[in-house]
Amino acid sequence: MEIKTFLEAYHTHIFIWLGLAFLAIILETFVRKHVIGLWFAVSAAFSMLLALMHLKFTIQFIAFFVVSVIFILIDELYFKKISKG
């Protein structure tokens, strides 16, 4: 598959994000110490919605990265602070 074809194949992007969300949830069940897999699954679901809106893959990937970083930072800074008291 050529790069141009891949960037235009939105149905492929939907399956990529769906698969990544499923993989993140599966990995989250095995690693109980951190909740990072959950945030990747949420980010993948958000990127899948962007794929459904037929946005470019680069936008989907940037959104996945940004949303993941935001949720991980919130988890590390806010929720860890609450759990320590």
Biopython code that builds the backbone (N, CA, C, O; Angstrom):
import numpy as np
from Bio.PDB.StructureBuilder import StructureBuilder

atoms = [
    (1, "MET", "N", (0.844, -1.170, 0.000)),
    (1, "MET", "CA", (0.000, 0.000, 0.000)),
    (1, "MET", "C", (0.895, 1.241, 0.000)),
    (1, "MET", "O", (1.816, 1.356, 0.809)),
    (2, "GLU", "N", (0.618, 2.136, -0.889)),
    (2, "GLU", "CA", (1.385, 3.365, -0.977)),
    (2, "GLU", "C", (1.000, 4.306, 0.160)),
    (2, "GLU", "O", (-0.071, 4.186, 0.754)),
    (3, "ILE", "N", (1.890, 5.234, 0.445)),
    (3, "ILE", "CA", (1.633, 6.207, 1.513)),
    (3, "ILE", "C", (0.395, 7.032, 1.201)),
    (3, "ILE", "O", (-0.429, 7.265, 2.085)),
    (4, "LYS", "N", (0.254, 7.473, -0.035)),
    (4, "LYS", "CA", (-0.897, 8.295, -0.402)),
    (4, "LYS", "C", (-2.190, 7.513, -0.233)),
    (4, "LYS", "O", (-3.189, 8.053, 0.244)),
    (5, "THR", "N", (-2.175, 6.251, -0.621)),
    (5, "THR", "CA", (-3.362, 5.423, -0.477)),
    (5, "THR", "C", (-3.676, 5.207, 1.001)),
    (5, "THR", "O", (-4.840, 5.258, 1.397)),
    (6, "PHE", "N", (-2.653, 4.968, 1.819)),
    (6, "PHE", "CA", (-2.864, 4.770, 3.245)),
    (6, "PHE", "C", (-3.442, 6.019, 3.895)),
    (6, "PHE", "O", (-4.339, 5.926, 4.733)),
    (7, "LEU", "N", (-2.939, 7.176, 3.516)),
    (7, "LEU", "CA", (-3.420, 8.411, 4.116)),
    (7, "LEU", "C", (-4.855, 8.718, 3.725)),
    (7, "LEU", "O", (-5.529, 9.483, 4.415)),
    (8, "GLU", "N", (-5.333, 8.143, 2.641)),
    (8, "GLU", "CA", (-6.703, 8.386, 2.202)),
    (8, "GLU", "C", (-7.661, 7.267, 2.606)),
    (8, "GLU", "O", (-8.872, 7.418, 2.445)),
    (9, "ALA", "N", (-7.158, 6.166, 3.118)),
    (9, "ALA", "CA", (-7.989, 5.015, 3.461)),
    (9, "ALA", "C", (-8.494, 5.152, 4.892)),
    (9, "ALA", "O", (-7.906, 4.597, 5.820)),
    (10, "TYR", "N", (-9.578, 5.889, 5.066)),
    (10, "TYR", "CA", (-10.077, 6.189, 6.401)),
    (10, "TYR", "C", (-10.613, 4.954, 7.114)),
    (10, "TYR", "O", (-10.527, 4.863, 8.339)),
    (11, "HIS", "N", (-11.163, 4.008, 6.368)),
    (11, "HIS", "CA", (-11.648, 2.792, 7.015)),
    (11, "HIS", "C", (-10.501, 2.003, 7.634)),
    (11, "HIS", "O", (-10.684, 1.343, 8.656)),
    (12, "THR", "N", (-9.324, 2.066, 7.026)),
    (12, "THR", "CA", (-8.145, 1.422, 7.596)),
    (12, "THR", "C", (-7.758, 2.099, 8.897)),
    (12, "THR", "O", (-7.371, 1.427, 9.852)),
    (13, "HIS", "N", (-7.856, 3.412, 8.947)),
    (13, "HIS", "CA", (-7.511, 4.147, 10.161)),
    (13, "HIS", "C", (-8.445, 3.769, 11.305)),
    (13, "HIS", "O", (-8.007, 3.652, 12.450)),
    (14, "ILE", "N", (-9.711, 3.580, 11.010)),
    (14, "ILE", "CA", (-10.671, 3.197, 12.039)),
    (14, "ILE", "C", (-10.266, 1.869, 12.661)),
    (14, "ILE", "O", (-10.307, 1.713, 13.882)),
    (15, "PHE", "N", (-9.878, 0.917, 11.833)),
    (15, "PHE", "CA", (-9.472, -0.384, 12.355)),
    (15, "PHE", "C", (-8.143, -0.306, 13.106)),
    (15, "PHE", "O", (-7.933, -1.050, 14.064)),
    (16, "ILE", "N", (-7.257, 0.573, 12.688)),
    (16, "ILE", "CA", (-5.994, 0.762, 13.410)),
    (16, "ILE", "C", (-6.273, 1.275, 14.820)),
    (16, "ILE", "O", (-5.731, 0.737, 15.785)),
    (17, "TRP", "N", (-7.104, 2.300, 14.956)),
    (17, "TRP", "CA", (-7.402, 2.865, 16.270)),
    (17, "TRP", "C", (-8.212, 1.898, 17.120)),
    (17, "TRP", "O", (-8.010, 1.813, 18.331)),
    (18, "LEU", "N", (-9.118, 1.177, 16.497)),
    (18, "LEU", "CA", (-9.899, 0.177, 17.235)),
    (18, "LEU", "C", (-8.990, -0.926, 17.763)),
    (18, "LEU", "O", (-9.133, -1.357, 18.907)),
    (19, "GLY", "N", (-8.067, -1.377, 16.942)),
    (19, "GLY", "CA", (-7.123, -2.400, 17.358)),
    (19, "GLY", "C", (-6.197, -1.908, 18.448)),
    (19, "GLY", "O", (-5.893, -2.649, 19.383)),
    (20, "LEU", "N", (-5.741, -0.669, 18.344)),
    (20, "LEU", "CA", (-4.869, -0.107, 19.368)),
    (20, "LEU", "C", (-5.604, 0.056, 20.689)),
    (20, "LEU", "O", (-5.033, -0.199, 21.749)),
    (21, "ALA", "N", (-6.855, 0.475, 20.640)),
    (21, "ALA", "CA", (-7.650, 0.590, 21.872)),
    (21, "ALA", "C", (-7.849, -0.777, 22.508)),
    (21, "ALA", "O", (-7.725, -0.923, 23.724)),
    (22, "PHE", "N", (-8.157, -1.776, 21.696)),
    (22, "PHE", "CA", (-8.350, -3.135, 22.202)),
    (22, "PHE", "C", (-7.055, -3.662, 22.819)),
    (22, "PHE", "O", (-7.082, -4.267, 23.890)),
    (23, "LEU", "N", (-5.931, -3.437, 22.156)),
    (23, "LEU", "CA", (-4.633, -3.874, 22.666)),
    (23, "LEU", "C", (-4.288, -3.176, 23.978)),
    (23, "LEU", "O", (-3.768, -3.810, 24.897)),
    (24, "ALA", "N", (-4.570, -1.890, 24.074)),
    (24, "ALA", "CA", (-4.288, -1.140, 25.300)),
    (24, "ALA", "C", (-5.140, -1.652, 26.458)),
    (24, "ALA", "O", (-4.660, -1.734, 27.589)),
    (25, "ILE", "N", (-6.381, -1.993, 26.191)),
    (25, "ILE", "CA", (-7.248, -2.535, 27.244)),
    (25, "ILE", "C", (-6.768, -3.908, 27.682)),
    (25, "ILE", "O", (-6.768, -4.210, 28.875)),
    (26, "ILE", "N", (-6.362, -4.738, 26.743)),
    (26, "ILE", "CA", (-5.834, -6.057, 27.082)),
    (26, "ILE", "C", (-4.567, -5.924, 27.926)),
    (26, "ILE", "O", (-4.421, -6.617, 28.933)),
    (27, "LEU", "N", (-3.661, -5.053, 27.529)),
    (27, "LEU", "CA", (-2.434, -4.847, 28.302)),
    (27, "LEU", "C", (-2.722, -4.257, 29.678)),
    (27, "LEU", "O", (-2.013, -4.549, 30.641)),
    (28, "GLU", "N", (-3.741, -3.442, 29.771)),
    (28, "GLU", "CA", (-4.113, -2.844, 31.054)),
    (28, "GLU", "C", (-4.574, -3.909, 32.052)),
    (28, "GLU", "O", (-4.377, -3.757, 33.257)),
    (29, "THR", "N", (-5.178, -4.970, 31.559)),
    (29, "THR", "CA", (-5.631, -6.027, 32.465)),
    (29, "THR", "C", (-4.452, -6.781, 33.074)),
    (29, "THR", "O", (-4.575, -7.340, 34.164)),
    (30, "PHE", "N", (-3.323, -6.804, 32.392)),
    (30, "PHE", "CA", (-2.158, -7.516, 32.908)),
    (30, "PHE", "C", (-1.267, -6.639, 33.793)),
    (30, "PHE", "O", (-0.578, -7.153, 34.674)),
    (31, "VAL", "N", (-1.276, -5.351, 33.572)),
    (31, "VAL", "CA", (-0.447, -4.430, 34.350)),
    (31, "VAL", "C", (-1.382, -3.614, 35.236)),
    (31, "VAL", "O", (-2.018, -2.667, 34.773)),
    (32, "ARG", "N", (-1.458, -3.976, 36.477)),
    (32, "ARG", "CA", (-2.410, -3.339, 37.397)),
    (32, "ARG", "C", (-1.830, -2.146, 38.154)),
    (32, "ARG", "O", (-2.581, -1.394, 38.774)),
    (33, "LYS", "N", (-0.536, -1.960, 38.117)),
    (33, "LYS", "CA", (0.072, -0.911, 38.930)),
    (33, "LYS", "C", (-0.226, 0.496, 38.392)),
    (33, "LYS", "O", (-0.458, 1.419, 39.173)),
    (34, "HIS", "N", (-0.221, 0.659, 37.098)),
    (34, "HIS", "CA", (-0.473, 1.960, 36.481)),
    (34, "HIS", "C", (-1.698, 1.874, 35.582)),
    (34, "HIS", "O", (-2.076, 0.794, 35.128)),
    (35, "VAL", "N", (-2.306, 3.017, 35.333)),
    (35, "VAL", "CA", (-3.521, 3.067, 34.519)),
    (35, "VAL", "C", (-3.225, 3.622, 33.127)),
    (35, "VAL", "O", (-4.129, 4.119, 32.455)),
    (36, "ILE", "N", (-1.994, 3.543, 32.696)),
    (36, "ILE", "CA", (-1.585, 4.165, 31.439)),
    (36, "ILE", "C", (-2.292, 3.536, 30.238)),
    (36, "ILE", "O", (-2.650, 4.244, 29.297)),
    (37, "GLY", "N", (-2.495, 2.240, 30.256)),
    (37, "GLY", "CA", (-3.181, 1.579, 29.146)),
    (37, "GLY", "C", (-4.580, 2.108, 28.927)),
    (37, "GLY", "O", (-5.047, 2.197, 27.791)),
    (38, "LEU", "N", (-5.252, 2.460, 30.012)),
    (38, "LEU", "CA", (-6.592, 3.032, 29.900)),
    (38, "LEU", "C", (-6.558, 4.355, 29.145)),
    (38, "LEU", "O", (-7.422, 4.625, 28.311)),
    (39, "TRP", "N", (-5.559, 5.172, 29.439)),
    (39, "TRP", "CA", (-5.470, 6.470, 28.768)),
    (39, "TRP", "C", (-5.143, 6.314, 27.286)),
    (39, "TRP", "O", (-5.618, 7.091, 26.458)),
    (40, "PHE", "N", (-4.328, 5.308, 26.951)),
    (40, "PHE", "CA", (-4.072, 5.045, 25.534)),
    (40, "PHE", "C", (-5.339, 4.559, 24.832)),
    (40, "PHE", "O", (-5.575, 4.898, 23.672)),
    (41, "ALA", "N", (-6.149, 3.771, 25.526)),
    (41, "ALA", "CA", (-7.404, 3.297, 24.938)),
    (41, "ALA", "C", (-8.360, 4.461, 24.706)),
    (41, "ALA", "O", (-9.018, 4.524, 23.667)),
    (42, "VAL", "N", (-8.443, 5.375, 25.657)),
    (42, "VAL", "CA", (-9.299, 6.558, 25.497)),
    (42, "VAL", "C", (-8.801, 7.419, 24.344)),
    (42, "VAL", "O", (-9.596, 7.915, 23.546)),
    (43, "SER", "N", (-7.500, 7.593, 24.257)),
    (43, "SER", "CA", (-6.922, 8.387, 23.171)),
    (43, "SER", "C", (-7.158, 7.738, 21.810)),
    (43, "SER", "O", (-7.425, 8.424, 20.823)),
    (44, "ALA", "N", (-7.059, 6.413, 21.767)),
    (44, "ALA", "CA", (-7.318, 5.703, 20.509)),
    (44, "ALA", "C", (-8.781, 5.830, 20.111)),
    (44, "ALA", "O", (-9.091, 5.967, 18.928)),
    (45, "ALA", "N", (-9.682, 5.785, 21.088)),
    (45, "ALA", "CA", (-11.105, 5.960, 20.785)),
    (45, "ALA", "C", (-11.369, 7.365, 20.247)),
    (45, "ALA", "O", (-12.161, 7.540, 19.321)),
    (46, "PHE", "N", (-10.712, 8.355, 20.822)),
    (46, "PHE", "CA", (-10.855, 9.727, 20.327)),
    (46, "PHE", "C", (-10.326, 9.846, 18.899)),
    (46, "PHE", "O", (-10.949, 10.485, 18.051)),
    (47, "SER", "N", (-9.183, 9.234, 18.642)),
    (47, "SER", "CA", (-8.618, 9.269, 17.288)),
    (47, "SER", "C", (-9.497, 8.506, 16.302)),
    (47, "SER", "O", (-9.570, 8.860, 15.125)),
    (48, "MET", "N", (-10.162, 7.462, 16.783)),
    (48, "MET", "CA", (-11.081, 6.728, 15.917)),
    (48, "MET", "C", (-12.266, 7.615, 15.521)),
    (48, "MET", "O", (-12.753, 7.541, 14.393)),
    (49, "LEU", "N", (-12.723, 8.446, 16.450)),
    (49, "LEU", "CA", (-13.785, 9.393, 16.109)),
    (49, "LEU", "C", (-13.318, 10.394, 15.057)),
    (49, "LEU", "O", (-14.084, 10.777, 14.173)),
    (50, "LEU", "N", (-12.065, 10.814, 15.157)),
    (50, "LEU", "CA", (-11.515, 11.710, 14.141)),
    (50, "LEU", "C", (-11.421, 11.005, 12.792)),
    (50, "LEU", "O", (-11.620, 11.630, 11.750)),
    (51, "ALA", "N", (-11.120, 9.708, 12.804)),
    (51, "ALA", "CA", (-11.086, 8.940, 11.554)),
    (51, "ALA", "C", (-12.477, 8.826, 10.958)),
    (51, "ALA", "O", (-12.638, 8.862, 9.738)),
    (52, "LEU", "N", (-13.480, 8.689, 11.809)),
    (52, "LEU", "CA", (-14.857, 8.636, 11.315)),
    (52, "LEU", "C", (-15.281, 9.958, 10.672)),
    (52, "LEU", "O", (-16.165, 9.987, 9.816)),
    (53, "MET", "N", (-14.640, 11.050, 11.096)),
    (53, "MET", "CA", (-14.922, 12.357, 10.512)),
    (53, "MET", "C", (-14.069, 12.619, 9.273)),
    (53, "MET", "O", (-14.101, 13.716, 8.714)),
    (54, "HIS", "N", (-13.300, 11.605, 8.843)),
    (54, "HIS", "CA", (-12.460, 11.664, 7.635)),
    (54, "HIS", "C", (-11.382, 12.737, 7.716)),
    (54, "HIS", "O", (-11.082, 13.402, 6.724)),
    (55, "LEU", "N", (-10.799, 12.904, 8.907)),
    (55, "LEU", "CA", (-9.661, 13.800, 9.036)),
    (55, "LEU", "C", (-8.393, 13.049, 8.657)),
    (55, "LEU", "O", (-8.372, 11.818, 8.674)),
    (56, "LYS", "N", (-7.356, 13.768, 8.320)),
    (56, "LYS", "CA", (-6.102, 13.144, 7.889)),
    (56, "LYS", "C", (-5.470, 12.344, 9.020)),
    (56, "LYS", "O", (-5.688, 12.624, 10.199)),
    (57, "PHE", "N", (-4.677, 11.336, 8.633)),
    (57, "PHE", "CA", (-4.052, 10.466, 9.624)),
    (57, "PHE", "C", (-3.062, 11.219, 10.500)),
    (57, "PHE", "O", (-2.903, 10.898, 11.678)),
    (58, "THR", "N", (-2.399, 12.215, 9.934)),
    (58, "THR", "CA", (-1.461, 12.985, 10.752)),
    (58, "THR", "C", (-2.189, 13.723, 11.879)),
    (58, "THR", "O", (-1.675, 13.805, 12.994)),
    (59, "ILE", "N", (-3.361, 14.251, 11.601)),
    (59, "ILE", "CA", (-4.163, 14.914, 12.624)),
    (59, "ILE", "C", (-4.615, 13.901, 13.667)),
    (59, "ILE", "O", (-4.598, 14.186, 14.864)),
    (60, "GLN", "N", (-5.018, 12.721, 13.211)),
    (60, "GLN", "CA", (-5.438, 11.670, 14.140)),
    (60, "GLN", "C", (-4.290, 11.270, 15.059)),
    (60, "GLN", "O", (-4.481, 11.106, 16.264)),
    (61, "PHE", "N", (-3.102, 11.113, 14.490)),
    (61, "PHE", "CA", (-1.950, 10.690, 15.272)),
    (61, "PHE", "C", (-1.533, 11.768, 16.266)),
    (61, "PHE", "O", (-1.222, 11.463, 17.417)),
    (62, "ILE", "N", (-1.526, 13.020, 15.830)),
    (62, "ILE", "CA", (-1.181, 14.122, 16.733)),
    (62, "ILE", "C", (-2.199, 14.203, 17.867)),
    (62, "ILE", "O", (-1.828, 14.411, 19.022)),
    (63, "ALA", "N", (-3.473, 14.041, 17.544)),
    (63, "ALA", "CA", (-4.514, 14.060, 18.579)),
    (63, "ALA", "C", (-4.325, 12.904, 19.551)),
    (63, "ALA", "O", (-4.491, 13.082, 20.758)),
    (64, "PHE", "N", (-3.981, 11.720, 19.045)),
    (64, "PHE", "CA", (-3.722, 10.575, 19.908)),
    (64, "PHE", "C", (-2.585, 10.880, 20.865)),
    (64, "PHE", "O", (-2.691, 10.606, 22.060)),
    (65, "PHE", "N", (-1.513, 11.436, 20.362)),
    (65, "PHE", "CA", (-0.353, 11.753, 21.184)),
    (65, "PHE", "C", (-0.688, 12.810, 22.233)),
    (65, "PHE", "O", (-0.356, 12.644, 23.407)),
    (66, "VAL", "N", (-1.340, 13.887, 21.822)),
    (66, "VAL", "CA", (-1.650, 14.991, 22.735)),
    (66, "VAL", "C", (-2.622, 14.545, 23.823)),
    (66, "VAL", "O", (-2.409, 14.840, 24.999)),
    (67, "VAL", "N", (-3.674, 13.847, 23.449)),
    (67, "VAL", "CA", (-4.652, 13.386, 24.438)),
    (67, "VAL", "C", (-4.008, 12.395, 25.402)),
    (67, "VAL", "O", (-4.282, 12.435, 26.601)),
    (68, "SER", "N", (-3.164, 11.514, 24.898)),
    (68, "SER", "CA", (-2.464, 10.564, 25.769)),
    (68, "SER", "C", (-1.587, 11.285, 26.779)),
    (68, "SER", "O", (-1.613, 10.958, 27.965)),
    (69, "VAL", "N", (-0.818, 12.253, 26.327)),
    (69, "VAL", "CA", (0.070, 12.993, 27.221)),
    (69, "VAL", "C", (-0.739, 13.763, 28.268)),
    (69, "VAL", "O", (-0.371, 13.789, 29.442)),
    (70, "ILE", "N", (-1.822, 14.378, 27.849)),
    (70, "ILE", "CA", (-2.649, 15.137, 28.791)),
    (70, "ILE", "C", (-3.206, 14.221, 29.879)),
    (70, "ILE", "O", (-3.122, 14.546, 31.064)),
    (71, "PHE", "N", (-3.773, 13.079, 29.485)),
    (71, "PHE", "CA", (-4.347, 12.169, 30.474)),
    (71, "PHE", "C", (-3.276, 11.562, 31.383)),
    (71, "PHE", "O", (-3.517, 11.381, 32.577)),
    (72, "ILE", "N", (-2.121, 11.252, 30.849)),
    (72, "ILE", "CA", (-1.051, 10.690, 31.681)),
    (72, "ILE", "C", (-0.540, 11.735, 32.668)),
    (72, "ILE", "O", (-0.267, 11.409, 33.823)),
    (73, "LEU", "N", (-0.409, 12.977, 32.231)),
    (73, "LEU", "CA", (0.010, 14.037, 33.145)),
    (73, "LEU", "C", (-1.024, 14.276, 34.237)),
    (73, "LEU", "O", (-0.665, 14.449, 35.402)),
    (74, "ILE", "N", (-2.290, 14.286, 33.875)),
    (74, "ILE", "CA", (-3.346, 14.438, 34.879)),
    (74, "ILE", "C", (-3.288, 13.281, 35.866)),
    (74, "ILE", "O", (-3.419, 13.479, 37.074)),
    (75, "ASP", "N", (-3.093, 12.082, 35.353)),
    (75, "ASP", "CA", (-3.015, 10.913, 36.218)),
    (75, "ASP", "C", (-1.834, 11.021, 37.174)),
    (75, "ASP", "O", (-1.979, 10.779, 38.372)),
    (76, "GLU", "N", (-0.689, 11.377, 36.660)),
    (76, "GLU", "CA", (0.511, 11.448, 37.496)),
    (76, "GLU", "C", (0.456, 12.602, 38.492)),
    (76, "GLU", "O", (0.838, 12.436, 39.651)),
    (77, "LEU", "N", (-0.007, 13.751, 38.062)),
    (77, "LEU", "CA", (0.032, 14.926, 38.924)),
    (77, "LEU", "C", (-1.156, 15.014, 39.882)),
    (77, "LEU", "O", (-0.981, 15.326, 41.060)),
    (78, "TYR", "N", (-2.335, 14.748, 39.395)),
    (78, "TYR", "CA", (-3.532, 14.967, 40.200)),
    (78, "TYR", "C", (-3.928, 13.742, 41.017)),
    (78, "TYR", "O", (-4.076, 13.818, 42.236)),
    (79, "PHE", "N", (-4.098, 12.618, 40.334)),
    (79, "PHE", "CA", (-4.599, 11.433, 41.031)),
    (79, "PHE", "C", (-3.573, 10.851, 41.990)),
    (79, "PHE", "O", (-3.949, 10.332, 43.041)),
    (80, "LYS", "N", (-2.314, 10.920, 41.667)),
    (80, "LYS", "CA", (-1.276, 10.429, 42.578)),
    (80, "LYS", "C", (-1.199, 11.315, 43.818)),
    (80, "LYS", "O", (-0.940, 10.827, 44.918)),
    (81, "LYS", "N", (-1.424, 12.611, 43.641)),
    (81, "LYS", "CA", (-1.402, 13.535, 44.756)),
    (81, "LYS", "C", (-2.579, 13.256, 45.692)),
    (81, "LYS", "O", (-2.420, 13.316, 46.911)),
    (82, "ILE", "N", (-3.733, 12.957, 45.151)),
    (82, "ILE", "CA", (-4.911, 12.657, 45.957)),
    (82, "ILE", "C", (-4.718, 11.352, 46.726)),
    (82, "ILE", "O", (-5.082, 11.263, 47.899)),
    (83, "SER", "N", (-4.151, 10.346, 46.075)),
    (83, "SER", "CA", (-3.994, 9.054, 46.731)),
    (83, "SER", "C", (-2.958, 9.092, 47.861)),
    (83, "SER", "O", (-3.031, 8.286, 48.788)),
    (84, "LYS", "N", (-1.999, 10.017, 47.795)),
    (84, "LYS", "CA", (-1.005, 10.140, 48.861)),
    (84, "LYS", "C", (-1.539, 10.939, 50.051)),
    (84, "LYS", "O", (-0.990, 10.865, 51.150)),
    (85, "GLY", "N", (-2.592, 11.688, 49.833)),
    (85, "GLY", "CA", (-3.201, 12.417, 50.933)),
    (85, "GLY", "C", (-2.981, 13.829, 50.851)),
    (85, "GLY", "O", (-3.439, 14.576, 51.716)),
]
sb = StructureBuilder()
sb.init_structure("model")
sb.init_model(0)
sb.init_chain("A")
sb.init_seg("    ")
for serial, (resi, resn, name, xyz) in enumerate(atoms, 1):
    if name == "N":
        sb.init_residue(resn, " ", resi, " ")
    sb.init_atom(name, np.array(xyz, "f"), 0.0, 1.0, " ", f" {name:<3s}", serial, name[0])
structure = sb.get_structure()
